[in-house]
Amino acid sequence: MFFVDALETEGLGNRSHLAGGTRAAVVVDPPRDIDRVLAEAARRGVRIVAVAETHVHNDYVSGGLELARLTGARYLVPAGAEVAYARVPVADGHVEPLDEGLALRAVATPGHTPHHTSYVLEEGGRAVAAFTGGSLLIGSVGRPDLVEPRLTEELARAQHASVHRLAAELHDEVAVMPTHGFGSFCSSSRTDGTHSTIGAEKASNPALVQDVDNFVTTLLAGLDDVPAYYAHMGPANAGGPAAVDLTAPRRADADEIARRLAAGEWVVDLRNRVAFAAGHVAGSLNFEADGQPATYLAWMIPWGRPVTLLAESAEDIGRAQRELTRVGIDRPAAAAVGGPADWISDGTRPASFARGTFADLAAARARGEDVIVVDVRRDSERADGWIEGSVHLPVHQLHRRLAEVPDGTVWVHCAGGMRAAIAASVLDAAGREVVAVDDGYAAAAEAGLALVTRGN
């Protein structure tokens, strides 16, 4: 009897899978922090005999090389991927025995990348699950534009052909188990649901219900922004990631924090946005530990810039450190636990800024105040409508475009508050007077703010 366990990496919207039988298992698309994988294998009482990559990932650093080294497993990597380390080069049709009656069969599914390969788990020669990586997702497909702009349309057409191949070769009951699509920017569109089958995808997935030309046109028109750190993930995975080090960072005192800020390094406060707005180290930036610090910090920081983490607890430091290793920010320069009183040594008061709602913004406009509204949502969100007179500066671009923010008090908003808090901290660190709108965007209309949509 086989099993498949999904290991969620929620901050990145990814899943890894541990699959096998009573004694042996394979890990497909493992995360960087492989201690989670080893713990799950120990819980199952199985030995990891194979580690399989569906592709060289562009959205996170893989732990596959280290996992294979530690366990002695065979490391399966698509033959077409150019990598700098020894591996088992997997071609279409390759069969990897796992446990008694269980095997993994490789199916070439180019599209997300030119070398992308899916793996079909077979029990007694019958397919039971398909690990589709960034090919066939739940209700979508992996985006084809992460490798090279000149290849995007070609890969989009290959993606259509690949998912049709899977649908044709596998029976309807086969479980579809992708790596991406649960909030991942590697997905070509928003996806819903956590479980699916080939039959369910044949009935509703756009790639399987549209002809290739309509599919490609729609797919390319709907592609969202690409996080900047993606540019570093592929080379890291092809070169061979180092073993991850999750030991606690060195502790910094207030004087060191001040020196690091003066040197232009990034000091990141992981506390919740309410606490940060009420008081923080001047010049520090707010990426909430309970938000998506890995995605947005890695997206915004100049690559390689040292990072010092501040948090209320060592647990929050450790959690953020783990998330950051997944995207190649391996070791914080330092860390400190406590609050602003512990992090400021020269007797100055903590910096602070105001928070508000869309109703507060509407009231400020009604009073005739000098109000600048900055919308930090992505282009795809803004396309559905915006507050009249607002300036659009996506949060991941704001720190490079501060000169484009007009003079005046800046009210900054996103769709829910988290990204507005990040943006407010960036503006505050730049010396601007700012109000962070901590509110859902739907409340803008309810507050009576004039909205603009395309066509009106």
Solvent accessible surface area in square Angstrom, and as a share of the most:
residue,aa,sasa,rsa
1,M,183,0.82
2,F,52,0.22
3,F,21,0.09
4,V,34,0.20
5,D,21,0.11
6,A,51,0.40
7,L,18,0.09
8,E,71,0.32
9,T,8,0.05
10,E,143,0.64
11,G,16,0.15
12,L,15,0.07
13,G,2,0.02
14,N,7,0.03
15,R,20,0.07
16,S,4,0.03
17,H,4,0.02
18,L,0,0.00
19,A,0,0.00
20,G,0,0.00
21,G,8,0.08
22,T,104,0.61
23,R,154,0.56
24,A,9,0.07
25,A,0,0.00
26,V,0,0.00
27,V,0,0.00
28,V,2,0.01
29,D,1,0.00
30,P,0,0.00
31,P,5,0.03
32,R,9,0.03
33,D,1,0.00
34,I,10,0.05
35,D,64,0.33
36,R,59,0.22
37,V,0,0.00
38,L,64,0.32
39,A,63,0.49
40,E,33,0.15
41,A,6,0.04
42,A,77,0.60
43,R,158,0.58
44,R,96,0.35
45,G,57,0.55
46,V,17,0.09
47,R,160,0.58
48,I,6,0.03
49,V,27,0.15
50,A,1,0.00
51,V,0,0.00
52,A,0,0.00
53,E,7,0.03
54,T,0,0.00
55,H,1,0.00
56,V,22,0.12
57,H,1,0.00
58,N,19,0.10
59,D,3,0.01
60,Y,7,0.03
61,V,4,0.02
62,S,5,0.03
63,G,3,0.03
64,G,0,0.00
65,L,47,0.23
66,E,28,0.12
67,L,0,0.00
68,A,9,0.07
69,R,159,0.58
70,L,92,0.46
71,T,40,0.23
72,G,68,0.65
73,A,12,0.09
74,R,116,0.42
75,Y,14,0.05
76,L,1,0.00
77,V,1,0.01
78,P,1,0.01
79,A,48,0.37
80,G,57,0.55
81,A,3,0.02
82,E,153,0.68
83,V,28,0.16
84,A,82,0.64
85,Y,39,0.15
86,A,97,0.75
87,R,67,0.25
88,V,30,0.17
89,P,73,0.46
90,V,2,0.01
91,A,60,0.47
92,D,75,0.39
93,G,44,0.42
94,H,46,0.21
95,V,79,0.45
96,E,7,0.03
97,P,103,0.65
98,L,14,0.07
99,D,21,0.11
100,E,150,0.67
101,G,50,0.48
102,L,9,0.05
103,A,20,0.16
104,L,2,0.01
105,R,54,0.20
106,A,1,0.01
107,V,1,0.01
108,A,35,0.27
109,T,0,0.00
110,P,46,0.29
111,G,0,0.00
112,H,0,0.00
113,T,2,0.01
114,P,67,0.42
115,H,36,0.16
116,H,1,0.00
117,T,6,0.04
118,S,0,0.00
119,Y,2,0.01
120,V,0,0.00
121,L,0,0.00
122,E,26,0.12
123,E,54,0.24
124,G,69,0.66
125,G,67,0.64
126,R,137,0.50
127,A,12,0.09
128,V,29,0.17
129,A,0,0.00
130,A,0,0.00
131,F,1,0.00
132,T,0,0.00
133,G,1,0.01
134,G,0,0.00
135,S,0,0.00
136,L,0,0.00
137,L,0,0.00
138,I,14,0.07
139,G,31,0.30
140,S,5,0.03
141,V,2,0.01
142,G,0,0.00
143,R,1,0.01
144,P,0,0.00
145,D,33,0.17
146,L,25,0.13
147,V,65,0.37
148,E,47,0.21
149,P,111,0.70
150,R,209,0.76
151,L,56,0.28
152,T,18,0.10
153,E,88,0.40
154,E,110,0.49
155,L,7,0.03
156,A,0,0.00
157,R,93,0.34
158,A,26,0.20
159,Q,0,0.00
160,H,19,0.09
161,A,61,0.47
162,S,6,0.04
163,V,0,0.00
164,H,68,0.30
165,R,77,0.28
166,L,1,0.01
167,A,12,0.09
168,A,88,0.68
169,E,86,0.38
170,L,10,0.05
171,H,57,0.25
172,D,63,0.33
173,E,121,0.54
174,V,0,0.00
175,A,25,0.19
176,V,5,0.03
177,M,43,0.19
178,P,1,0.01
179,T,2,0.01
180,H,0,0.00
181,G,3,0.03
182,F,48,0.20
183,G,61,0.58
184,S,10,0.06
185,F,28,0.12
186,C,0,0.00
187,S,12,0.08
188,S,8,0.05
189,S,60,0.39
190,R,202,0.74
191,T,24,0.14
192,D,93,0.48
193,G,49,0.47
194,T,69,0.40
195,H,152,0.68
196,S,17,0.11
197,T,48,0.28
198,I,0,0.00
199,G,18,0.18
200,A,49,0.38
201,E,6,0.02
202,K,85,0.36
203,A,82,0.64
204,S,75,0.49
205,N,0,0.00
206,P,55,0.35
207,A,0,0.00
208,L,23,0.11
209,V,86,0.49
210,Q,56,0.25
211,D,83,0.43
212,V,50,0.29
213,D,79,0.41
214,N,85,0.44
215,F,7,0.03
216,V,5,0.03
217,T,95,0.55
218,T,78,0.45
219,L,14,0.07
220,L,58,0.29
221,A,90,0.70
222,G,45,0.44
223,L,42,0.21
224,D,40,0.21
225,D,31,0.16
226,V,58,0.33
227,P,1,0.01
228,A,53,0.41
229,Y,5,0.02
230,Y,13,0.05
231,A,76,0.59
232,H,68,0.30
233,M,1,0.01
234,G,10,0.10
235,P,91,0.58
236,A,38,0.29
237,N,6,0.03
238,A,25,0.19
239,G,47,0.46
240,G,26,0.25
241,P,21,0.13
242,A,71,0.55
243,A,56,0.43
244,V,37,0.21
245,D,62,0.32
246,L,56,0.28
247,T,88,0.51
248,A,78,0.61
249,P,8,0.05
250,R,132,0.48
251,R,130,0.47
252,A,11,0.08
253,D,90,0.47
254,A,12,0.09
255,D,75,0.39
256,E,15,0.07
257,I,0,0.00
258,A,56,0.43
259,R,147,0.54
260,R,42,0.15
261,L,39,0.20
262,A,95,0.74
263,A,77,0.59
264,G,37,0.36
265,E,34,0.15
266,W,26,0.09
267,V,0,0.00
268,V,0,0.00
269,D,0,0.00
270,L,5,0.02
271,R,19,0.07
272,N,76,0.39
273,R,61,0.22
274,V,78,0.45
275,A,28,0.22
276,F,1,0.00
277,A,2,0.01
278,A,81,0.62
279,G,9,0.09
280,H,0,0.00
281,V,11,0.06
282,A,69,0.53
283,G,27,0.26
284,S,0,0.00
285,L,16,0.08
286,N,1,0.01
287,F,2,0.01
288,E,19,0.09
289,A,7,0.06
290,D,122,0.63
291,G,21,0.20
292,Q,58,0.26
293,P,3,0.02
294,A,2,0.01
295,T,3,0.02
296,Y,6,0.02
297,L,1,0.00
298,A,1,0.01
299,W,8,0.03
300,M,3,0.01
301,I,12,0.06
302,P,51,0.32
303,W,92,0.32
304,G,70,0.67
305,R,93,0.34
306,P,53,0.34
307,V,3,0.02
308,T,1,0.00
309,L,0,0.00
310,L,0,0.00
311,A,1,0.00
312,E,100,0.45
313,S,33,0.21
314,A,51,0.39
315,E,130,0.58
316,D,33,0.17
317,I,6,0.03
318,G,36,0.34
319,R,101,0.37
320,A,1,0.01
321,Q,3,0.01
322,R,62,0.22
323,E,22,0.10
324,L,3,0.01
325,T,0,0.00
326,R,23,0.08
327,V,0,0.00
328,G,27,0.26
329,I,23,0.12
330,D,52,0.27
331,R,95,0.35
332,P,9,0.05
333,A,30,0.23
334,A,0,0.00
335,A,0,0.00
336,A,5,0.04
337,V,48,0.28
338,G,25,0.24
339,G,15,0.14
340,P,22,0.14
341,A,96,0.74
342,D,87,0.45
343,W,5,0.02
344,I,34,0.17
345,S,67,0.43
346,D,107,0.56
347,G,74,0.71
348,T,80,0.47
349,R,211,0.77
350,P,58,0.36
351,A,26,0.20
352,S,65,0.42
353,F,27,0.11
354,A,53,0.41
355,R,101,0.37
356,G,8,0.07
357,T,52,0.30
358,F,0,0.00
359,A,60,0.46
360,D,63,0.33
361,L,0,0.00
362,A,20,0.15
363,A,42,0.32
364,A,0,0.00
365,R,79,0.29
366,A,91,0.70
367,R,156,0.57
368,G,64,0.61
369,E,81,0.36
370,D,98,0.51
371,V,25,0.14
372,I,27,0.14
373,V,3,0.02
374,V,0,0.00
375,D,0,0.00
376,V,0,0.00
377,R,10,0.04
378,R,42,0.15
379,D,77,0.40
380,S,53,0.34
381,E,38,0.17
382,R,29,0.11
383,A,37,0.29
384,D,120,0.62
385,G,4,0.04
386,W,50,0.17
387,I,0,0.00
388,E,92,0.41
389,G,65,0.63
390,S,13,0.08
391,V,43,0.24
392,H,43,0.19
393,L,2,0.01
394,P,3,0.02
395,V,1,0.00
396,H,9,0.04
397,Q,44,0.20
398,L,0,0.00
399,H,40,0.18
400,R,154,0.56
401,R,75,0.27
402,L,56,0.28
403,A,108,0.83
404,E,86,0.39
405,V,7,0.04
406,P,54,0.34
407,D,126,0.65
408,G,25,0.25
409,T,31,0.18
410,V,0,0.00
411,W,20,0.07
412,V,0,0.00
413,H,1,0.00
414,C,3,0.02
415,A,41,0.32
416,G,40,0.38
417,G,1,0.01
418,M,41,0.18
419,R,22,0.08
420,A,0,0.00
421,A,4,0.03
422,I,4,0.02
423,A,0,0.00
424,A,0,0.00
425,S,0,0.00
426,V,9,0.05
427,L,0,0.00
428,D,26,0.13
429,A,44,0.34
430,A,53,0.41
431,G,66,0.64
432,R,53,0.20
433,E,123,0.55
434,V,5,0.03
435,V,15,0.09
436,A,6,0.05
437,V,2,0.01
438,D,35,0.18
439,D,32,0.17
440,G,34,0.33
441,Y,43,0.16
442,A,77,0.60
443,A,23,0.18
444,A,0,0.00
445,A,56,0.44
446,E,144,0.65
447,A,30,0.24
448,G,64,0.62
449,L,13,0.06
450,A,50,0.39
451,L,62,0.31
452,V,33,0.19
453,T,58,0.34
454,R,171,0.62
455,G,90,0.87
456,N,129,0.66
